[in-house]
């Protein structure tokens, strides 16, 4: 399903296309997922669990809060680059309008990511790594815009640049601007 979304977009990832891709009948798809919305929810559940596992792993690998911010944001860039359908699904207005549970699932994922970044920003401020001129939730808001905005540019360019590398470069600019030392 994710490969189809990455190739064709969410609207063209039909149950027939899924069936053809995995080599079963469309009825076979419906034996596993009674409705198409159930298939989307299963995909969303996997994406949310995978993203959260990547953030947790990235956070554990670093000692300082600022390094934790870097690692978590970089993990998100790598996830989007390795799973291009993530961006398409999260920002698919059509899917959200047709599937309230899917919209809530992705909104919940964003809320968890925001809370993680807010907590890391608070810790980075307490450690003297980030300026306290900004509220931690505002820092998290700015940091959240970087992966989504850059992923949109990456998608529109036909994925012509290394998202993770460019994201890391731009993240450093943002963090420098929020640091105590200039």
Secondary structure, 3 states (H helix, E strand, C coil): CHHHHHHHCHHHCCHHHHHHHHCCCHHHHHHHCCCHHHHHHHHHHHHHHHHHHHHHHHHHCCCCHHHHHHHHHHHHHHHHHHCCHHHHHHCCHHHHHHCHHHHHHHHHHHHHHHHHHHHHHHHHHHCCCCCCCCCHHHHHHHHHHHHHHHHHHHHHCCCCCCHHHHHHHHHHHHHHHHCCCC
